[in-house]
Amino acid sequence: LVVSVQAVLGCIIQAFMVGLVFSKLSRPRNRGKTIIFSNQAVVNQRNGKLCLIIRIGDLRDDNFILGTQISAKLLRRRISQEGEIFQEMKNLKISPDTTEESCIFFVWPLDIVHVIDEESPFYEISEADLAKERFELLVVMEGTNETSNMTFQARTSYLPQEIMWGHRFEQMLLYRRDHNKFQVNFSAFHSTYEVDTPLCSARNLEEYLKRSLRNPDMLRNELLSLEGSDLSRLSYIDTNSLLNRTINQEILRENGVTRKFGVPS
């Protein structure tokens, strides 16, 4: 009887030790390394609104990640009215909203979009102000590995100089005629190109668009005053860009500053 009890206890202890060692070895230590973030964040217009966009992708073929949670937080130093220095952490609203989805399928890299609206801390920040700001944008992704059912985390952060205003990410989806299928070109994951984007803050842009709706002749006159070549080569640095020229001059006019030959006077 004693020998039988010892044998049973030995089997139980051995099974427990094997399970402990297996769970230790199967932890997804390297799973977070297969999640990549873009080297820079970009700011451009999407559906008429300024947006902060970050690209995130998965290098593995089995793209199911369960219970995915993606969050973005803005970290910056603040001074209270009493003179106390403290670190402020503010959550940013992003899309897609992972709180409403139990699983994200990385068919291709995703764009994490933060719309710069009234509730955004970037609402009153222009392209010129961005270079003077001091903050860190932290992006964290948490999920569960489908095979091991273990959780993992991947994260990155961006400083103001790593946010490119007036840029857009390159397209990565290619169609391969020889294979008769679509393919994701990861070599263009970090690539961006310049696009026409207002240099003012989202607040000034919103106020300008509201005035344009009330006075549509103002915008129509701006269009008629531009030559065909100007309309075909709208760019981020083009001083004749419709958006940049009209919006920026309107803001300067309100502040009592006039332009002569494109130079503030």
ZADO-1210 file (C-alpha; in nm, 4 decimals, padded with zeros to 6 digits):
<atoms>
<atom x="00.0000" y="00.0000" z="00.0000" code="LEU" pos="1"/>
<atom x="00.2798" y="00.2396" z="00.0922" code="VAL" pos="2"/>
<atom x="00.4614" y="00.1661" z="-00.2332" code="VAL" pos="3"/>
<atom x="00.1429" y="00.2342" z="-00.4325" code="SER" pos="4"/>
<atom x="00.0882" y="00.5694" z="-00.2587" code="VAL" pos="5"/>
<atom x="00.4490" y="00.6682" z="-00.3219" code="GLN" pos="6"/>
<atom x="00.4170" y="00.5752" z="-00.6896" code="ALA" pos="7"/>
<atom x="00.0994" y="00.7804" z="-00.7295" code="VAL" pos="8"/>
<atom x="00.2498" y="01.0798" z="-00.5518" code="LEU" pos="9"/>
<atom x="00.5640" y="01.0496" z="-00.7631" code="GLY" pos="10"/>
<atom x="00.3592" y="01.0555" z="-01.0834" code="CYS" pos="11"/>
<atom x="00.1635" y="01.3587" z="-00.9659" code="ILE" pos="12"/>
<atom x="00.4796" y="01.5486" z="-00.8714" code="ILE" pos="13"/>
<atom x="00.6474" y="01.4537" z="-01.1979" code="GLN" pos="14"/>
<atom x="00.3463" y="01.5677" z="-01.4021" code="ALA" pos="15"/>
<atom x="00.3374" y="01.8949" z="-01.2097" code="PHE" pos="16"/>
<atom x="00.7088" y="01.9583" z="-01.2727" code="MET" pos="17"/>
<atom x="00.6755" y="01.8772" z="-01.6444" code="VAL" pos="18"/>
<atom x="00.3825" y="02.1190" z="-01.6753" code="GLY" pos="19"/>
<atom x="00.5751" y="02.3889" z="-01.4901" code="LEU" pos="20"/>
<atom x="00.8799" y="02.3520" z="-01.7133" code="VAL" pos="21"/>
<atom x="00.6650" y="02.3453" z="-02.0295" code="PHE" pos="22"/>
<atom x="00.4751" y="02.6607" z="-01.9312" code="SER" pos="23"/>
<atom x="00.8054" y="02.8327" z="-01.8582" code="LYS" pos="24"/>
<atom x="00.9559" y="02.7389" z="-02.1933" code="LEU" pos="25"/>
<atom x="00.6419" y="02.8169" z="-02.3928" code="SER" pos="26"/>
<atom x="00.6122" y="03.1772" z="-02.2734" code="ARG" pos="27"/>
<atom x="00.5944" y="03.4053" z="-02.5812" code="PRO" pos="28"/>
<atom x="00.9116" y="03.5957" z="-02.5044" code="ARG" pos="29"/>
<atom x="00.9817" y="03.6617" z="-02.8725" code="ASN" pos="30"/>
<atom x="00.6202" y="03.7133" z="-02.9835" code="ARG" pos="31"/>
<atom x="00.6328" y="04.0844" z="-02.9047" code="GLY" pos="32"/>
<atom x="00.9380" y="04.1215" z="-03.1305" code="LYS" pos="33"/>
<atom x="00.7323" y="04.0231" z="-03.4345" code="THR" pos="34"/>
<atom x="00.5082" y="04.3281" z="-03.3809" code="ILE" pos="35"/>
<atom x="00.6640" y="04.6297" z="-03.5508" code="ILE" pos="36"/>
<atom x="00.5790" y="04.9989" z="-03.5355" code="PHE" pos="37"/>
<atom x="00.6612" y="05.2683" z="-03.7885" code="SER" pos="38"/>
<atom x="00.9770" y="05.4652" z="-03.7208" code="ASN" pos="39"/>
<atom x="00.7823" y="05.7912" z="-03.7447" code="GLN" pos="40"/>
<atom x="00.4281" y="05.9027" z="-03.6864" code="ALA" pos="41"/>
<atom x="00.2655" y="06.1245" z="-03.9489" code="VAL" pos="42"/>
<atom x="00.0097" y="06.4061" z="-03.9465" code="VAL" pos="43"/>
<atom x="-00.2121" y="06.4586" z="-04.2486" code="ASN" pos="44"/>
<atom x="-00.5726" y="06.5156" z="-04.3455" code="GLN" pos="45"/>
<atom x="-00.8156" y="06.2253" z="-04.3543" code="ARG" pos="46"/>
<atom x="-01.1795" y="06.2952" z="-04.4398" code="ASN" pos="47"/>
<atom x="-01.1199" y="06.6665" z="-04.3949" code="GLY" pos="48"/>
<atom x="-00.9729" y="06.6441" z="-04.0437" code="LYS" pos="49"/>
<atom x="-00.6153" y="06.6506" z="-03.9238" code="LEU" pos="50"/>
<atom x="-00.5121" y="06.3093" z="-03.7955" code="CYS" pos="51"/>
<atom x="-00.2108" y="06.1632" z="-03.6208" code="LEU" pos="52"/>
<atom x="-00.1387" y="05.8222" z="-03.7749" code="ILE" pos="53"/>
<atom x="00.0901" y="05.5398" z="-03.6630" code="ILE" pos="54"/>
<atom x="00.1464" y="05.2178" z="-03.8562" code="ARG" pos="55"/>
<atom x="00.1614" y="04.8811" z="-03.6821" code="ILE" pos="56"/>
<atom x="00.2218" y="04.5387" z="-03.8375" code="GLY" pos="57"/>
<atom x="00.2769" y="04.1717" z="-03.7600" code="ASP" pos="58"/>
<atom x="00.5618" y="03.9790" z="-03.9259" code="LEU" pos="59"/>
<atom x="00.4239" y="03.6341" z="-03.8476" code="ARG" pos="60"/>
<atom x="00.2044" y="03.4327" z="-04.0830" code="ASP" pos="61"/>
<atom x="-00.0398" y="03.3213" z="-03.8139" code="ASP" pos="62"/>
<atom x="-00.1865" y="03.6661" z="-03.7692" code="ASN" pos="63"/>
<atom x="-00.4516" y="03.5963" z="-03.5050" code="PHE" pos="64"/>
<atom x="-00.3952" y="03.7853" z="-03.1832" code="ILE" pos="65"/>
<atom x="-00.6652" y="03.7350" z="-02.9220" code="LEU" pos="66"/>
<atom x="-00.7828" y="03.9997" z="-02.6777" code="GLY" pos="67"/>
<atom x="-00.5828" y="04.2751" z="-02.8479" code="THR" pos="68"/>
<atom x="-00.5655" y="04.6075" z="-02.6675" code="GLN" pos="69"/>
<atom x="-00.3913" y="04.9056" z="-02.8299" code="ILE" pos="70"/>
<atom x="-00.3546" y="05.2254" z="-02.6312" code="SER" pos="71"/>
<atom x="-00.1806" y="05.5574" z="-02.6879" code="ALA" pos="72"/>
<atom x="-00.0768" y="05.7858" z="-02.4069" code="LYS" pos="73"/>
<atom x="00.0764" y="06.1323" z="-02.4095" code="LEU" pos="74"/>
<atom x="00.3409" y="06.1928" z="-02.1437" code="LEU" pos="75"/>
<atom x="00.4533" y="06.5462" z="-02.0650" code="ARG" pos="76"/>
<atom x="00.5710" y="06.7576" z="-01.7742" code="ARG" pos="77"/>
<atom x="00.3304" y="07.0080" z="-01.6245" code="ARG" pos="78"/>
<atom x="00.3473" y="07.2752" z="-01.3562" code="ILE" pos="79"/>
<atom x="00.0505" y="07.3260" z="-01.1262" code="SER" pos="80"/>
<atom x="-00.0787" y="07.6629" z="-01.0090" code="GLN" pos="81"/>
<atom x="00.1084" y="07.6062" z="-00.6833" code="GLU" pos="82"/>
<atom x="00.4369" y="07.5583" z="-00.8709" code="GLY" pos="83"/>
<atom x="00.4490" y="07.1799" z="-00.8326" code="GLU" pos="84"/>
<atom x="00.6113" y="06.9890" z="-01.1210" code="ILE" pos="85"/>
<atom x="00.4335" y="06.6661" z="-01.2107" code="PHE" pos="86"/>
<atom x="00.4181" y="06.4197" z="-01.4991" code="GLN" pos="87"/>
<atom x="00.0862" y="06.4243" z="-01.6840" code="GLU" pos="88"/>
<atom x="-00.0385" y="06.1141" z="-01.8658" code="MET" pos="89"/>
<atom x="-00.3346" y="06.1528" z="-02.1002" code="LYS" pos="90"/>
<atom x="-00.5048" y="05.8811" z="-02.3013" code="ASN" pos="91"/>
<atom x="-00.5666" y="05.9437" z="-02.6716" code="LEU" pos="92"/>
<atom x="-00.8717" y="05.8220" z="-02.8597" code="LYS" pos="93"/>
<atom x="-00.7614" y="05.5977" z="-03.1423" code="ILE" pos="94"/>
<atom x="-00.9212" y="05.4001" z="-03.4236" code="SER" pos="95"/>
<atom x="-00.9706" y="05.1078" z="-03.4526" code="PRO" pos="96"/>
<atom x="-01.1153" y="05.0969" z="-03.1020" code="ASP" pos="97"/>
<atom x="-00.9819" y="04.7685" z="-02.9651" code="THR" pos="98"/>
<atom x="-01.2193" y="04.7774" z="-02.6676" code="THR" pos="99"/>
<atom x="-01.5020" y="04.6762" z="-02.9030" code="GLU" pos="100"/>
<atom x="-01.3113" y="04.3954" z="-03.0797" code="GLU" pos="101"/>
<atom x="-01.1974" y="04.0698" z="-02.9233" code="SER" pos="102"/>
<atom x="-00.9585" y="03.9829" z="-03.2072" code="CYS" pos="103"/>
<atom x="-00.7561" y="04.1789" z="-03.4608" code="ILE" pos="104"/>
<atom x="-00.6575" y="03.9990" z="-03.7798" code="PHE" pos="105"/>
<atom x="-00.3448" y="04.1475" z="-03.9364" code="PHE" pos="106"/>
<atom x="-00.4229" y="04.0777" z="-04.3011" code="VAL" pos="107"/>
<atom x="-00.1997" y="04.3768" z="-04.3691" code="TRP" pos="108"/>
<atom x="-00.0472" y="04.6453" z="-04.1440" code="PRO" pos="109"/>
<atom x="-00.2972" y="04.8658" z="-03.9669" code="LEU" pos="110"/>
<atom x="-00.3084" y="05.2432" z="-03.9388" code="ASP" pos="111"/>
<atom x="-00.3717" y="05.3563" z="-03.5823" code="ILE" pos="112"/>
<atom x="-00.5526" y="05.6887" z="-03.6282" code="VAL" pos="113"/>
<atom x="-00.5995" y="05.9626" z="-03.3712" code="HIS" pos="114"/>
<atom x="-00.8365" y="06.2336" z="-03.4927" code="VAL" pos="115"/>
<atom x="-00.7196" y="06.5749" z="-03.3723" code="ILE" pos="116"/>
<atom x="-01.0451" y="06.7236" z="-03.2433" code="ASP" pos="117"/>
<atom x="-01.1544" y="06.9385" z="-02.9493" code="GLU" pos="118"/>
<atom x="-01.0687" y="06.6636" z="-02.6996" code="GLU" pos="119"/>
<atom x="-00.7208" y="06.6040" z="-02.8415" code="SER" pos="120"/>
<atom x="-00.4140" y="06.7549" z="-02.6704" code="PRO" pos="121"/>
<atom x="-00.2863" y="06.8434" z="-03.0208" code="PHE" pos="122"/>
<atom x="-00.5929" y="07.0548" z="-03.1032" code="TYR" pos="123"/>
<atom x="-00.4139" y="07.3904" z="-03.0730" code="GLU" pos="124"/>
<atom x="-00.0706" y="07.2746" z="-03.1948" code="ILE" pos="125"/>
<atom x="00.0419" y="07.3802" z="-03.5418" code="SER" pos="126"/>
<atom x="00.3309" y="07.2509" z="-03.7499" code="GLU" pos="127"/>
<atom x="00.5573" y="07.5259" z="-03.6143" code="ALA" pos="128"/>
<atom x="00.4467" y="07.4651" z="-03.2551" code="ASP" pos="129"/>
<atom x="00.5131" y="07.0925" z="-03.2794" code="LEU" pos="130"/>
<atom x="00.8895" y="07.1442" z="-03.3017" code="ALA" pos="131"/>
<atom x="00.8805" y="07.3469" z="-02.9784" code="LYS" pos="132"/>
<atom x="00.6759" y="07.0963" z="-02.7787" code="GLU" pos="133"/>
<atom x="00.8286" y="06.8585" z="-02.5254" code="ARG" pos="134"/>
<atom x="00.6411" y="06.5335" z="-02.4803" code="PHE" pos="135"/>
<atom x="00.6572" y="06.1615" z="-02.5501" code="GLU" pos="136"/>
<atom x="00.3838" y="05.9676" z="-02.7250" code="LEU" pos="137"/>
<atom x="00.3709" y="05.6107" z="-02.5930" code="LEU" pos="138"/>
<atom x="00.1944" y="05.3356" z="-02.7901" code="VAL" pos="139"/>
<atom x="00.1345" y="04.9990" z="-02.6221" code="VAL" pos="140"/>
<atom x="-00.0129" y="04.6819" z="-02.7712" code="MET" pos="141"/>
<atom x="-00.1146" y="04.3877" z="-02.5542" code="GLU" pos="142"/>
<atom x="-00.2551" y="04.0580" z="-02.6768" code="GLY" pos="143"/>
<atom x="-00.2782" y="03.6849" z="-02.6259" code="THR" pos="144"/>
<atom x="-00.0903" y="03.4307" z="-02.8357" code="ASN" pos="145"/>
<atom x="-00.3401" y="03.1945" z="-02.9972" code="GLU" pos="146"/>
<atom x="-00.1202" y="02.8844" z="-02.9729" code="THR" pos="147"/>
<atom x="00.0142" y="02.9161" z="-02.6169" code="SER" pos="148"/>
<atom x="-00.2692" y="03.1273" z="-02.4727" code="ASN" pos="149"/>
<atom x="-00.0057" y="03.3479" z="-02.3083" code="MET" pos="150"/>
<atom x="-00.0140" y="03.7250" z="-02.3044" code="THR" pos="151"/>
<atom x="00.2573" y="03.9460" z="-02.4547" code="PHE" pos="152"/>
<atom x="00.3247" y="04.3156" z="-02.4961" code="GLN" pos="153"/>
<atom x="00.4870" y="04.5354" z="-02.7604" code="ALA" pos="154"/>
<atom x="00.5440" y="04.9081" z="-02.7242" code="ARG" pos="155"/>
<atom x="00.7168" y="05.2065" z="-02.8761" code="THR" pos="156"/>
<atom x="00.7283" y="05.5823" z="-02.8288" code="SER" pos="157"/>
<atom x="00.7618" y="05.8964" z="-03.0407" code="TYR" pos="158"/>
<atom x="00.9184" y="06.2329" z="-02.9647" code="LEU" pos="159"/>
<atom x="00.8045" y="06.5557" z="-03.1373" code="PRO" pos="160"/>
<atom x="01.0904" y="06.5371" z="-03.3889" code="GLN" pos="161"/>
<atom x="00.9726" y="06.1878" z="-03.4858" code="GLU" pos="162"/>
<atom x="00.6279" y="06.3139" z="-03.5919" code="ILE" pos="163"/>
<atom x="00.6297" y="06.4166" z="-03.9592" code="MET" pos="164"/>
<atom x="00.3746" y="06.6843" z="-04.0420" code="TRP" pos="165"/>
<atom x="00.2354" y="06.6718" z="-04.3951" code="GLY" pos="166"/>
<atom x="00.3403" y="06.3138" z="-04.4729" code="HIS" pos="167"/>
<atom x="00.1491" y="05.9974" z="-04.5574" code="ARG" pos="168"/>
<atom x="00.2505" y="05.6327" z="-04.5426" code="PHE" pos="169"/>
<atom x="00.3257" y="05.4510" z="-04.8660" code="GLU" pos="170"/>
<atom x="00.0886" y="05.1816" z="-04.9862" code="GLN" pos="171"/>
<atom x="00.2144" y="04.8311" z="-04.9072" code="MET" pos="172"/>
<atom x="-00.0411" y="04.6088" z="-05.0793" code="LEU" pos="173"/>
<atom x="00.0786" y="04.4806" z="-05.4183" code="LEU" pos="174"/>
<atom x="-00.0868" y="04.2488" z="-05.6659" code="TYR" pos="175"/>
<atom x="00.1426" y="03.9740" z="-05.7989" code="ARG" pos="176"/>
<atom x="00.0210" y="03.8637" z="-06.1414" code="ARG" pos="177"/>
<atom x="00.2667" y="03.5736" z="-06.1513" code="ASP" pos="178"/>
<atom x="00.1219" y="03.4311" z="-05.8280" code="HIS" pos="179"/>
<atom x="-00.2313" y="03.5636" z="-05.8864" code="ASN" pos="180"/>
<atom x="-00.2566" y="03.7007" z="-05.5337" code="LYS" pos="181"/>
<atom x="-00.1997" y="04.0109" z="-05.3235" code="PHE" pos="182"/>
<atom x="00.1244" y="04.0544" z="-05.1348" code="GLN" pos="183"/>
<atom x="00.2280" y="04.2899" z="-04.8556" code="VAL" pos="184"/>
<atom x="00.5500" y="04.4758" z="-04.9317" code="ASN" pos="185"/>
<atom x="00.7090" y="04.5197" z="-04.5897" code="PHE" pos="186"/>
<atom x="01.0034" y="04.7067" z="-04.7425" code="SER" pos="187"/>
<atom x="00.7730" y="05.0108" z="-04.7640" code="ALA" pos="188"/>
<atom x="00.6520" y="04.9794" z="-04.4047" code="PHE" pos="189"/>
<atom x="00.8377" y="05.2896" z="-04.2816" code="HIS" pos="190"/>
<atom x="00.8255" y="05.4844" z="-04.6098" code="SER" pos="191"/>
<atom x="00.6322" y="05.8112" z="-04.6300" code="THR" pos="192"/>
<atom x="00.5750" y="06.0807" z="-04.8898" code="TYR" pos="193"/>
<atom x="00.4769" y="06.4455" z="-04.8694" code="GLU" pos="194"/>
<atom x="00.1157" y="06.5494" z="-04.9176" code="VAL" pos="195"/>
<atom x="-00.0604" y="06.8836" z="-04.9139" code="ASP" pos="196"/>
<atom x="-00.1520" y="06.9512" z="-04.5510" code="THR" pos="197"/>
<atom x="-00.2535" y="07.2710" z="-04.3689" code="PRO" pos="198"/>
<atom x="00.0279" y="07.3972" z="-04.1510" code="LEU" pos="199"/>
<atom x="-00.2076" y="07.5546" z="-03.8981" code="CYS" pos="200"/>
<atom x="-00.3562" y="07.3873" z="-03.5940" code="SER" pos="201"/>
<atom x="-00.6721" y="07.1794" z="-03.6082" code="ALA" pos="202"/>
<atom x="-00.8565" y="07.4535" z="-03.4237" code="ARG" pos="203"/>
<atom x="-00.7647" y="07.7200" z="-03.6788" code="ASN" pos="204"/>
<atom x="-00.8478" y="07.4807" z="-03.9626" code="LEU" pos="205"/>
<atom x="-01.1905" y="07.4096" z="-03.8189" code="GLU" pos="206"/>
<atom x="-01.2645" y="07.7806" z="-03.7731" code="GLU" pos="207"/>
<atom x="-01.1546" y="07.8535" z="-04.1287" code="TYR" pos="208"/>
<atom x="-01.3723" y="07.5784" z="-04.2756" code="LEU" pos="209"/>
<atom x="-01.6724" y="07.7086" z="-04.0821" code="LYS" pos="210"/>
<atom x="-01.6185" y="08.0564" z="-04.2263" code="ARG" pos="211"/>
<atom x="-01.5818" y="07.9067" z="-04.5744" code="SER" pos="212"/>
<atom x="-01.9180" y="07.7340" z="-04.5417" code="LEU" pos="213"/>
<atom x="-02.0781" y="08.0622" z="-04.4469" code="ARG" pos="214"/>
<atom x="-01.8981" y="08.2423" z="-04.7305" code="ASN" pos="215"/>
<atom x="-01.8424" y="07.9935" z="-05.0173" code="PRO" pos="216"/>
<atom x="-01.7473" y="08.2762" z="-05.2575" code="ASP" pos="217"/>
<atom x="-01.4217" y="08.3233" z="-05.0685" code="MET" pos="218"/>
<atom x="-01.3074" y="07.9679" z="-05.1422" code="LEU" pos="219"/>
<atom x="-01.4318" y="07.9850" z="-05.5018" code="ARG" pos="220"/>
<atom x="-01.2302" y="08.3022" z="-05.5648" code="ASN" pos="221"/>
<atom x="-00.9183" y="08.1330" z="-05.4292" code="GLU" pos="222"/>
<atom x="-00.9665" y="07.8460" z="-05.6724" code="LEU" pos="223"/>
<atom x="-01.0141" y="08.0794" z="-05.9681" code="LEU" pos="224"/>
<atom x="-00.7029" y="08.2780" z="-05.8770" code="SER" pos="225"/>
<atom x="-00.4786" y="07.9698" z="-05.9030" code="LEU" pos="226"/>
<atom x="-00.3256" y="07.8622" z="-06.2307" code="GLU" pos="227"/>
<atom x="-00.3687" y="07.5120" z="-06.3655" code="GLY" pos="228"/>
<atom x="-00.0082" y="07.4256" z="-06.2874" code="SER" pos="229"/>
<atom x="-00.0613" y="07.5241" z="-05.9244" code="ASP" pos="230"/>
<atom x="-00.3606" y="07.2940" z="-05.8929" code="LEU" pos="231"/>
<atom x="-00.1666" y="07.0007" z="-06.0389" code="SER" pos="232"/>
<atom x="00.1361" y="07.0302" z="-05.8114" code="ARG" pos="233"/>
<atom x="-00.0082" y="07.0973" z="-05.4691" code="LEU" pos="234"/>
<atom x="00.2591" y="06.9932" z="-05.2226" code="SER" pos="235"/>
<atom x="00.3605" y="07.0312" z="-04.8638" code="TYR" pos="236"/>
<atom x="00.6209" y="07.3006" z="-04.9319" code="ILE" pos="237"/>
<atom x="00.4445" y="07.4772" z="-05.2201" code="ASP" pos="238"/>
<atom x="00.3696" y="07.8372" z="-05.1196" code="THR" pos="239"/>
<atom x="00.0917" y="07.8475" z="-05.3819" code="ASN" pos="240"/>
<atom x="-00.0807" y="07.5441" z="-05.2284" code="SER" pos="241"/>
<atom x="-00.4498" y="07.6148" z="-05.2011" code="LEU" pos="242"/>
<atom x="-00.4870" y="07.4899" z="-04.8467" code="LEU" pos="243"/>
<atom x="-00.1620" y="07.6288" z="-04.7098" code="ASN" pos="244"/>
<atom x="-00.1846" y="07.9660" z="-04.8798" code="ARG" pos="245"/>
<atom x="-00.5498" y="08.0360" z="-04.8088" code="THR" pos="246"/>
<atom x="-00.5611" y="07.9141" z="-04.4505" code="ILE" pos="247"/>
<atom x="-00.2276" y="08.0563" z="-04.3413" code="ASN" pos="248"/>
<atom x="-00.2919" y="08.3962" z="-04.4995" code="GLN" pos="249"/>
<atom x="-00.6355" y="08.4084" z="-04.3426" code="GLU" pos="250"/>
<atom x="-00.4871" y="08.3450" z="-03.9988" code="ILE" pos="251"/>
<atom x="-00.2149" y="08.6040" z="-04.0520" code="LEU" pos="252"/>
<atom x="-00.4734" y="08.8563" z="-04.1677" code="ARG" pos="253"/>
<atom x="-00.6694" y="08.8068" z="-03.8468" code="GLU" pos="254"/>
<atom x="-00.3540" y="08.8648" z="-03.6448" code="ASN" pos="255"/>
<atom x="-00.2818" y="09.1915" z="-03.8270" code="GLY" pos="256"/>
<atom x="00.0023" y="09.0543" z="-04.0368" code="VAL" pos="257"/>
<atom x="00.0073" y="09.1003" z="-04.4143" code="THR" pos="258"/>
<atom x="00.2098" y="08.9174" z="-04.6781" code="ARG" pos="259"/>
<atom x="00.3952" y="09.0660" z="-04.9702" code="LYS" pos="260"/>
<atom x="00.5416" y="08.8264" z="-05.2279" code="PHE" pos="261"/>
<atom x="00.4998" y="08.5391" z="-04.9807" code="GLY" pos="262"/>
<atom x="00.7080" y="08.7044" z="-04.7072" code="VAL" pos="263"/>
<atom x="00.5482" y="08.8269" z="-04.3787" code="PRO" pos="264"/>
<atom x="00.5765" y="09.2022" z="-04.3342" code="SER" pos="265"/>
</atoms>
